Amino acid sequence: MVPKTGLEDYFIIKDKKKLRYGYTTGSCAAAAAKGAAFMLLKKEDRKEVCLMTPKGILLHLGLEDIRREEGEVTCAVRKDGGDDPDATNGILIYASVKKSSRPDIVIDGGTGVGRVTRPGLSQPVGAAAINRVPREMITREVRSVCEECGYTGGLEVKIFVPEGEKIGARTFNPRLGIEGGISILGTSGIVVPMSESALLESIRIEMKMLAENGGRYLVMTPGNYGEAFSKNELGLDMTFSMKCSNYVGETLQMADNLDVKGILFIAHIGKFIKVSGGIMNTHSHHADCRAELLAAAAARAGADITCVRELLDTITTEEGLDVLIRHHMLEPAMKTVLERAEYYLAHQVPTDLELGLILFSNVHGELARSENVNELIKKINKQKGESNGS
């Protein structure tokens, strides 16, 4: 029988599927620290601990791989991300607790917990990548055990993850300047499946880090296609680059709030044809009118009705580009798409954020670019030298 964690009644419905909640690496670390502290101070075995999460959900988490040494206890909690796709799902998050001569609770990271190497993150350079809320949760839970046991001395808590270094290399951590492992994360203690807010927060964190490391002018790509095109076809330095996924509008708002001065978008036509219609979330669930927008751009550029009808019957934008080429309308249509996309991008933020755009196709290469692209590229490349010299 699978032990109950307290999340059995928590789920969301997405695309007619029931997706269950999970709990964060921060909750795992706090529960493991609580269990280890209890067994150290009480000198009693414990197989499970209760943990109240910041979200207000009470968890019951099992303790695994309990180890006792002289003056130190170690145990682990197994991460369960629910039905959210997560590289850390199923791994063990460990905590070792021992008494300290200092009268407080000191938290650090060990093997498999990343170290912060660049400013702009929630922890200072050199600190273990254990974010603020997990640190607060660990401190609170360990302190409650001290009070329960009547212990007034200090404790040292070390969080470690044996699989963390391998997993961390596959995450955003190296791009964020976190080396050597995963981050201990979670603001609510709970993982909501496919959480849009979590993805937006990761975009905001990366942008903040780039800005604080000298990146006032950024290269922004929606995904892997744009990143590959930037490197292979344009030869751009990608030191101050990042991905915005489908969240074009939200990304611009973040940039405005973080005092970014300029963004060069490098985007596949399949994504940014939607932006030319004022659609700032390019996910197909929000809108999928690529053929209609391509046909409208062609008509605005002077295409005849035959070309427009052919465009409306296309399935992909790459197929639509072939239609435009046959009708000798590729260049004027792409010019129109560029102008409309620039218009809607500029109207997303009230400030003078400098915006540039390069549209490309995987088959036909660069399709159109803003007049200010070369100037933006100079500014992007210049700040690398300034950053290295600081």
C-alpha positions in Angstrom: 0.0 0.0 0.0 1.4 3.4 -1.0 1.6 5.7 2.0 -0.6 8.8 1.9 1.2 12.1 1.6 -1.7 14.5 2.1 -1.9 15.4 -1.6 -4.3 12.7 -2.6 -7.2 15.1 -3.1 -5.2 17.8 -4.9 -5.2 17.9 -8.7 -6.0 20.0 -11.7 -7.8 19.0 -14.9 -5.9 19.8 -18.1 -7.0 18.7 -21.5 -9.5 16.4 -19.8 -6.8 14.7 -17.9 -6.5 14.6 -14.1 -3.0 15.8 -13.1 -1.9 15.3 -9.5 0.0 17.8 -7.3 3.5 17.1 -6.0 5.9 18.7 -3.6 9.1 20.7 -4.2 12.8 20.0 -3.5 12.4 22.6 -0.8 9.7 20.6 1.0 11.9 17.5 0.7 14.9 19.3 2.2 12.9 20.8 5.1 11.2 17.4 5.9 14.6 15.6 5.8 16.2 18.2 8.1 13.3 18.0 10.5 13.5 14.2 10.6 17.3 14.2 11.1 17.1 16.9 13.8 14.4 14.9 15.7 16.4 11.7 15.6 19.6 13.4 16.7 18.0 15.3 19.6 15.4 12.8 20.7 17.5 9.7 20.0 14.5 8.0 18.6 13.8 6.5 15.2 11.2 8.1 13.0 9.9 6.9 9.7 7.7 9.9 8.8 7.4 13.6 9.5 4.6 16.2 9.1 5.4 19.4 7.2 3.1 22.4 6.8 3.9 24.0 3.4 3.6 27.8 2.7 0.6 26.9 0.5 -1.2 25.6 3.6 -1.2 22.0 2.7 0.0 19.5 5.4 2.3 16.9 4.0 3.2 13.5 5.5 6.6 12.5 4.1 8.5 9.3 4.6 12.1 9.2 5.7 14.5 7.0 3.9 18.1 5.8 4.1 18.5 6.8 7.8 22.2 6.9 8.9 23.5 7.5 12.4 27.1 8.6 13.1 28.8 10.0 16.2 26.9 13.2 16.9 25.2 13.3 13.5 22.1 11.9 11.8 21.3 11.8 8.1 18.1 10.9 6.3 16.4 11.5 2.9 13.0 12.3 1.5 12.1 11.2 -2.0 11.0 13.9 -4.4 7.5 13.5 -6.0 6.7 16.2 -8.5 3.2 14.8 -9.1 2.3 14.8 -12.8 4.6 17.8 -13.6 7.5 17.0 -15.9 10.5 17.4 -13.7 14.1 16.2 -13.9 14.3 15.8 -10.1 11.3 13.6 -9.8 12.0 10.4 -7.8 15.4 11.4 -6.5 16.4 11.5 -2.8 17.0 14.8 -1.1 19.2 14.3 1.9 19.8 16.3 5.1 22.6 15.8 7.7 22.2 17.5 11.1 24.8 17.8 13.8 25.2 20.0 16.9 27.2 23.2 16.6 29.0 25.4 19.0 27.2 28.4 17.5 23.8 29.3 19.0 21.9 29.3 15.7 20.9 27.1 12.8 23.4 27.1 10.0 22.3 25.8 6.6 24.6 24.8 3.8 24.7 22.6 0.7 26.8 19.6 0.0 27.3 17.3 -2.9 24.8 17.8 -5.8 23.5 21.1 -4.5 24.7 23.9 -6.9 26.8 26.9 -5.9 25.9 30.4 -7.0 28.8 31.8 -9.2 27.1 35.0 -10.6 25.2 37.8 -9.0 21.5 38.4 -9.6 20.0 35.3 -8.0 18.3 35.0 -4.6 21.5 33.9 -2.9 24.8 35.7 -2.9 27.8 34.5 -4.9 29.4 31.5 -3.2 26.3 30.4 -1.4 24.6 27.1 -1.9 21.7 27.3 -4.3 19.0 26.8 -1.6 16.5 29.6 -2.2 15.0 31.9 0.4 11.7 30.1 1.1 13.3 26.6 1.4 15.8 28.1 3.8 13.0 29.6 5.9 11.2 26.2 5.9 14.3 24.3 7.0 15.0 26.8 9.8 11.4 26.8 11.0 11.1 23.0 11.1 14.5 22.4 12.7 13.7 25.1 15.3 10.4 23.5 16.1 12.2 20.3 16.9 14.7 22.1 19.1 11.8 23.6 21.1 10.1 20.3 21.3 13.2 18.6 22.7 14.2 21.5 24.9 17.5 22.1 23.1 18.9 25.6 23.1 22.2 25.1 21.3 23.0 25.4 17.6 22.7 23.0 14.7 24.4 22.6 11.4 22.2 21.4 8.6 23.7 20.2 5.3 21.5 19.5 2.3 22.9 17.2 -0.4 21.7 15.3 -3.4 23.8 12.4 -4.8 22.3 12.7 -8.2 22.2 16.4 -8.2 25.4 17.2 -10.2 24.3 15.0 -13.2 20.7 16.4 -13.1 21.8 20.0 -12.7 23.8 19.9 -15.9 20.6 19.2 -17.8 18.7 22.2 -16.3 18.8 26.0 -16.7 21.3 26.2 -13.8 24.5 26.5 -15.8 23.0 29.3 -17.8 22.0 31.0 -14.5 25.5 30.7 -13.1 24.7 27.8 -10.7 27.4 25.2 -10.9 27.8 21.7 -9.5 24.2 20.6 -9.0 20.5 21.4 -8.7 18.8 24.2 -6.8 16.6 23.6 -3.8 13.5 25.5 -4.8 9.9 26.2 -4.1 7.9 29.2 -2.9 4.8 27.3 -2.0 6.3 23.9 -1.1 3.9 22.4 -3.6 4.3 21.6 -7.3 1.2 22.4 -9.4 1.4 20.3 -12.7 2.6 22.3 -15.7 2.5 25.5 -13.8 2.6 28.5 -16.1 3.6 30.8 -13.2 6.6 28.6 -12.4 7.8 28.9 -16.0 7.3 32.7 -16.0 9.2 32.9 -12.8 12.2 31.0 -14.3 12.2 33.5 -17.2 12.1 36.4 -14.8 15.0 35.0 -12.7 17.2 34.4 -15.8 16.5 37.9 -17.1 17.3 39.5 -13.7 20.6 37.5 -13.6 21.6 38.7 -17.1 20.7 42.3 -16.3 22.7 42.3 -13.0 25.7 40.9 -14.9 25.7 43.7 -17.4 23.1 42.5 -19.9 21.1 45.6 -20.5 20.7 44.6 -24.2 19.5 41.0 -24.7 19.1 38.5 -27.5 15.7 36.9 -27.0 14.6 33.7 -28.8 11.3 31.8 -28.3 13.0 28.4 -28.4 15.7 26.1 -29.8 15.2 27.1 -33.5 15.9 30.8 -32.7 18.9 29.9 -30.6 20.4 27.6 -33.3 19.8 30.2 -36.0 21.5 33.0 -33.9 24.6 30.9 -33.4 24.9 29.2 -36.8 23.6 31.7 -39.3 24.2 35.1 -37.6 27.3 34.2 -35.6 26.0 36.1 -32.6 27.6 36.1 -29.2 25.0 34.5 -26.9 26.4 35.6 -23.6 23.4 37.8 -23.0 20.7 35.6 -24.6 17.8 33.8 -23.2 14.5 32.1 -24.3 11.1 33.5 -23.7 9.1 30.4 -24.8 5.6 31.5 -25.8 5.5 34.4 -23.4 6.3 37.4 -25.6 4.1 39.9 -23.8 5.1 38.9 -20.3 8.8 38.9 -21.3 8.5 42.5 -22.5 6.8 43.5 -19.2 9.5 41.8 -17.2 12.2 43.6 -19.2 10.5 47.0 -18.5 10.4 46.3 -14.8 14.1 45.1 -14.7 15.4 48.2 -16.5 16.5 46.3 -19.5 17.3 48.9 -22.3 16.8 46.8 -25.4 15.8 43.4 -26.8 16.7 41.8 -30.1 14.1 39.1 -30.9 15.3 36.4 -33.3 12.2 34.3 -34.1 11.0 31.7 -36.5 8.2 32.9 -38.7 5.9 30.2 -37.3 5.9 31.9 -33.9 6.1 35.6 -34.8 3.5 35.5 -37.5 1.1 35.4 -34.5 2.8 38.5 -33.0 2.0 40.3 -36.3 -1.6 39.9 -35.3 -1.1 41.3 -31.8 -1.0 37.8 -30.2 1.5 38.0 -27.3 1.2 34.4 -26.1 2.2 32.2 -29.1 1.1 28.9 -27.8 -1.3 27.1 -30.1 -3.8 26.7 -27.3 -4.2 30.5 -27.2 -4.3 31.1 -31.0 -3.4 29.2 -34.1 -4.2 31.5 -37.0 -0.9 31.4 -38.9 -2.4 30.8 -42.3 -5.0 33.6 -41.8 -2.3 36.1 -40.7 0.1 35.2 -43.5 -2.8 35.6 -46.0 -3.7 38.9 -44.5 -0.1 40.1 -44.7 0.2 39.0 -48.4 -3.1 40.8 -49.2 -1.9 43.9 -47.5 1.3 43.7 -49.6 -0.6 43.4 -52.9 -1.0 39.7 -53.4 -3.9 38.6 -55.7 -6.8 36.5 -54.6 -5.3 33.3 -55.9 -2.2 33.7 -53.7 -4.4 34.6 -50.7 -6.6 31.5 -51.2 -3.6 29.2 -51.5 -2.1 30.6 -48.3 -5.4 30.0 -46.4 -5.2 26.3 -47.4 -1.7 25.8 -46.0 -0.9 23.9 -42.9 2.5 25.3 -41.9 4.1 28.6 -42.3 7.0 27.0 -44.2 4.5 25.8 -46.7 3.0 29.3 -46.8 6.5 30.7 -47.6 6.7 28.4 -50.6 3.4 29.8 -51.9 4.7 33.4 -51.5 7.8 32.5 -53.4 5.8 31.0 -56.3 3.8 34.2 -56.5 6.9 36.5 -56.1 5.4 37.9 -52.9 7.9 36.7 -50.3 9.8 40.0 -49.7 6.8 42.4 -49.6 4.8 40.0 -47.4 7.6 39.6 -45.0 8.1 43.3 -44.9 4.5 43.7 -43.9 4.7 40.9 -41.2 7.8 42.6 -39.8 6.1 46.0 -39.6 3.0 44.7 -37.9 5.0 42.6 -35.4 7.2 45.7 -34.6 4.0 47.7 -34.1 2.5 45.3 -31.6 5.8 44.7 -29.7 6.3 48.5 -29.3 2.8 48.9 -27.8 3.4 46.3 -25.1 5.5 48.6 -22.9 5.0 52.3 -22.2 8.8 53.1 -22.0 11.4 53.6 -24.6 12.6 49.9 -24.6 14.6 49.5 -27.8 13.3 46.6 -29.8 14.6 44.8 -32.9 13.4 41.8 -34.8 14.9 39.2 -37.1 12.4 36.8 -38.8 13.8 33.6 -40.2 12.7 30.2 -41.7 14.5 26.9 -41.2 14.3 26.4 -45.0 14.7 29.8 -46.4 17.0 31.5 -43.8 16.6 35.1 -42.9 13.3 36.7 -44.1 13.3 40.2 -42.7 15.0 42.4 -40.1 14.4 45.7 -38.4 16.4 48.7 -39.5 18.0 49.0 -36.1 19.3 45.4 -35.9 22.9 46.1 -36.7 23.0 48.9 -34.0 21.4 46.6 -31.4 24.0 43.9 -32.2 26.8 46.3 -31.6 25.4 47.2 -28.2 24.9 43.6 -27.3 28.4 42.7 -28.3 29.9 45.7 -26.6 28.5 44.9 -23.2 30.3 41.5 -23.1 33.6 43.4 -23.1 32.4 45.8 -20.4 31.2 42.8 -18.3 34.5 41.0 -18.7 36.4 44.2 -17.7 34.4 44.8 -14.5 
